[in-house]
Structure formats: structure tokens, C-alpha cells
Amino acid sequence: MNTNTQKHYQLIRRPEVLALTARSKSALQLDEKAGLFCPPISIGDRAVAYIKHEVEAVIQARVEGQATEQIKQLVQDLIASRTANKGGI
């Protein structure tokens, strides 16, 4: 396996995401539904977590003052990259 193509993901739970984004839980959920924030992934029967680099990318886009449509595209690209290399292991 080529180590250059391996992806190492750090998962963070919702309280940390809320602290990093300075958003409320309901505002974060609204952003997810509007396509302005990447949804969490399931890590168990009753647990979810967010992928840290996705959270950081969306925060960076907001800091840069990107338009809503640009952030939506970023979120779509990040979600698509979750499975882009699926089966390529």
C-alpha cells in the first residue's frame, strides 16, 4: 500500500465542533441541512463524529469571506472526497 495515498482522519465530536465554529447546535444543524457544513459520520449505533479537516476547511472558507455558493461547493467536494478513493486500497 502506498503511504502517500493513505488518508488519516481525525474525528471530533459535536461539542468540539460547536466550540470551534462558535455556533449553536441548532445553527450547526441548519447549516448541515442547507449544505453549508459537512454532516457527521456514524461511529457507532448512537454516536456520530465530524472529520476534523472538513470542519477546518469550512471555517477557513468563512474566514476568507467566501460566498454561500462557494461554501456549498466546498462542502459538496469534501463529501465527495470521502468516497473518491473507495475500493482503491
C-alpha positions in Angstrom: 0.0 0.0 0.0 1.3 3.4 -0.9 1.6 5.5 2.2 1.3 8.7 0.1 -2.3 7.9 -0.8 -3.4 6.8 2.7 -5.7 9.2 4.5 -5.5 9.6 8.2 -8.7 11.2 9.6 -9.1 12.7 13.0 -12.6 12.6 14.3 -14.1 15.1 16.6 -17.4 15.1 18.5 -20.1 17.7 18.3 -19.2 19.7 21.4 -15.7 20.4 20.0 -17.2 21.4 16.6 -19.6 23.8 18.3 -16.6 25.3 20.2 -14.5 25.6 17.0 -17.3 27.2 15.0 -18.8 29.3 17.7 -22.2 28.1 16.6 -25.2 26.7 18.5 -26.3 23.1 18.0 -29.4 24.2 16.1 -27.5 26.6 13.9 -25.0 23.8 13.0 -27.9 21.5 12.1 -29.4 24.2 9.9 -26.1 24.7 8.2 -25.9 21.0 7.5 -29.4 20.9 6.0 -28.6 24.0 3.9 -25.4 22.3 2.6 -23.2 24.8 4.3 -21.5 22.3 6.7 -20.4 18.7 6.2 -22.7 16.3 8.0 -21.2 14.0 10.7 -20.4 10.3 10.1 -21.7 7.4 12.1 -19.1 6.0 14.5 -21.5 3.6 16.3 -25.1 2.8 16.9 -25.8 6.0 18.7 -22.7 8.1 18.0 -21.6 10.5 15.3 -18.4 12.5 14.8 -17.1 15.1 12.4 -14.0 14.8 10.2 -11.6 17.5 11.6 -10.1 18.6 8.3 -13.6 19.1 6.8 -14.6 21.3 9.8 -11.3 23.3 9.4 -11.9 23.8 5.7 -15.3 25.2 6.2 -14.1 27.5 9.0 -11.2 28.7 6.7 -13.7 29.4 3.9 -15.8 31.6 6.3 -12.7 33.4 7.5 -11.8 34.1 3.9 -15.3 35.6 3.3 -16.3 33.1 0.7 -19.8 33.4 -0.7 -22.5 31.0 0.3 -22.4 29.2 -3.1 -18.6 28.8 -2.8 -19.0 27.2 0.7 -21.8 24.9 -0.6 -19.5 23.8 -3.4 -16.7 23.2 -0.9 -18.9 21.1 1.3 -20.1 19.0 -1.8 -16.4 18.5 -2.8 -15.4 17.5 0.8 -18.3 15.0 1.0 -17.4 13.6 -2.5 -13.8 13.1 -1.5 -14.9 10.8 1.4 -15.6 8.1 -1.1 -13.4 9.2 -4.0 -10.8 6.5 -3.3 -13.2 3.9 -2.1 -12.0 0.5 -3.1 -8.6 1.9 -4.1 -6.9 0.4 -1.1 
